[in-house]
Each structure stands twice: as C-alpha cells, then as structure tokens.
Amino acid sequence: MLGQERGHELMDLYAEALRQLGAFVGDRSALEVVAVAEGSAERLAEQLAVGMPLFDDPGFYKRAQIVPSDLTLAGVAEFADIDRLTIFADNLVPHVLRVDGVLRYSGALAAAIDAEALLPPGEQEREIRACAVVACEAIAADLGVPPRVLDNWLWNRGQQPRYKAIPRHRTRTTAY
C-alpha cells in the first residue's frame, strides 16, 4: 500500500504509528478528536504529542502541528489559532534554506552533510531545525504570511531537481 518492500526498516515504524493512532482515537471519530481541541490548533497538537509517542518531538512537534494544518487545508476543520503554528521542522526546509543561502553551516558540518554522512540524533540535528524555525519566523513576518504557509512553499520548492541534486542532512529519527 505504501510502495515499500515489506522488510524495509521504516515499515515497522509505520505500523507502530498506525497502532498509536488507533489507540489515541479509540472509539471516537476523527471529528470528535478534533472537537476536543475546542477550535485550537495548538491544543490539538499538544494532545497528539502527549497521546502518541511518535508525535512527541519536544520543541518542534512537527507531525503534531501538521495535523491541524492539513485539516485546515482540506477544509475539514477550522482553528482560531492556526496561524500560531511554526514551520514543520524536518530536514527538507533547512536544506532549501541552506541551498538558497539563508542558512550557513560550519565547514565541518557542511562537509559531513555533503558527504552524506548520517548525523546522530541530538544537538547538531536539533540546532539545524531550530535555526530553520527562527529563520522562517523572520521570513514569514517579512512576507506577511503565516509560517505554516511559508513551510508549504519551501517544502514544494524542495521538490525541484535543483534541491534534490544536493545532499541534505540525514538523521535516523522518528521526528520526521
């Protein structure tokens, strides 16, 4: 269904994420889960981060924030505070910012990424994501758009061949 080989290392994580989602939703409908958030994207993201360990990404909550954003984009739900969400910090948006000259890495970090070395989860990887959040908050303010909208623009930009031809940072993590 996902187009991956049965033995692919991510398949166990996909299955675990689906089990967590089932446990979190329980007997409720998806709209009942959304209703508990009482119109707050932040509250829904917090509930997801607490209720689903694979959504618990302290400081970033990438997956947890994507849910209310996607529900809004799909026209399924409305949240009064939707524009308070940050970008959805992963490895693609910082990569686009680096390629476009917004983020600059130390020589050693840039060399490791360019050599496609796997960065360990932890301080370096989190700093890259944090710098992307800070940069995008400033860019979004300058452009007068919510950070979640800028994230969408940058994510789509990152699909272009120019960006795909250059290595981005890679880390084994369940955060993205």
N, C-alpha and C positions, 0 to 999 in steps of 0.2 A: 504494500500500500504506500509506503514512503519512498519506494525506489531504492532501498538499501539492501545489501545482502543480509541474510538472516544472522550471520555471525559477526556483522560489523559492530565494532566496540560501542557505538552510540545506541544500538538497538536496546540494550538493557536499560540505558538511561531514559529512552523514550517510553519504554514500558513502565518504568518506575514513575515517571512524570504522569502518565495516564492513571496509574493506581492512586497517586496522591490527589489528582484532580477528582477522581471518583470518590475518594474518602472525604475530601473537602466539600464537595457538592452534596454528597449523601442523597437524601430523598427529595432535596429541593430542586426546583427548576433553575436554569441559568438566570432567568429574570428574577427569581426570588433571591438568589445570591446577590445580584446587583441591587435589589431593593433594600437589602440590609445595610448597604453603604449609605443610604439616605441621600442620594444625589451628590456624593463626594467621591471624586476620583482618588484622592489621597487615602480616604478611608478604605475604599475597595482594595487599593494597592497594599495597604497595611494588613488587611485581612488575609490577602493572598500570601503575603510574605510570612505571616505568622502561621497560617494554616497549611502551607505547602513548602516543605524544606527546600525543594529545588528552586523556589522563587525567592528564598531568603538570601539576598545579595546586599549585605549591610552597606549603607552609604549610597547605593546606586539603585537597587531594586528594579533592574532593567525589565525583567519579564513581568513583574507585578505591575509596573507602570504601563506596559504595552497593552494590557488587557483593557483598562478603561479607554485608552486612546483608540484601540481597534474597535471597541463597541461604539464609540462616538463616530468614527469614520464610517462604520457600517450603518449608522442611523438607528441602532438598536437601543441605545441609552444616551441620556444626557447627564452631564455632571457640571455643577455650578463652578467647580474649581479646576476644570480640565486643563486650563492654561497654566496652572501652577506646576504641572509635571515638568521634569527636566528632560534632557535628551535621554535616549535609551542606551546607556553606555555599554558598548561592546568593543570589538576590535576593528570594525569597519569605519565608523565615524572618525575615530582618531587617525586611522590610515588616510582617509580622504583629507583631513586637516593637515596631516604631515605632507602628503603629496602636493597639496596646494600652498605649502609654505607657512601655514598658520602655526603648526606645532613643529618645534625642532628638538631633536633628541641629542643626548650626549654622543660623542663619537663611538664609544664602546657599545652603547645601546643600539644605535643606528646600525652598526656593523653586525651585531648579533641578529637583528631583525632582517637585515638584507641578506644574511647568510641562511635565513630561515631556521634559525635556532629556536627551540621551544623555550619560551620564558617560563620559569616556575611561577605558580600562583603566589601572589604575595605583593610586596611593596612596589616593585617596579611596574608590574602589570596594573595595579590599582592606581598608581600615580599617572600612568598614561591615560586611563579612563577618567580620572579626576580632572586632569588638565583639559581633556576634551569637553567635560561638562562646563568648566569655568569659561573656556573659550566660546563655547556655543551659547552660554547665557549672555555674554557680551555681544556676540554677533546677532543673536535674536533680538536683543534690545535695540541695537543699531538699526536693524531692518524693520522693527515694529511687528514682529511675528512671535507667536509662542515657540518655545524651544522644541516642543514635540513636532511642530510643523517643519522647523529647520532640520530636525533629525530625519524626517521623511525625505526632504530634499537631498540631504547629504547621503543618506543610505542609497537612494536611487542613483545619485551621481557615482557612487562607488561601484555600481554595476557596469559602468563603462569600461571598455577594453583598456584604456589608459591606466586606470586604477588597478584593474585585475592583473596587469602585467608586472606590477611591482609588489614584492612581498610585504605583507602586513604582519603585525605582531601576532604570535600564536601562543596560546596557553591552554593547557588542559584544565578546564573549569566547567562547572555546571551553570555559571552565571550568564552565559550567552552561547 
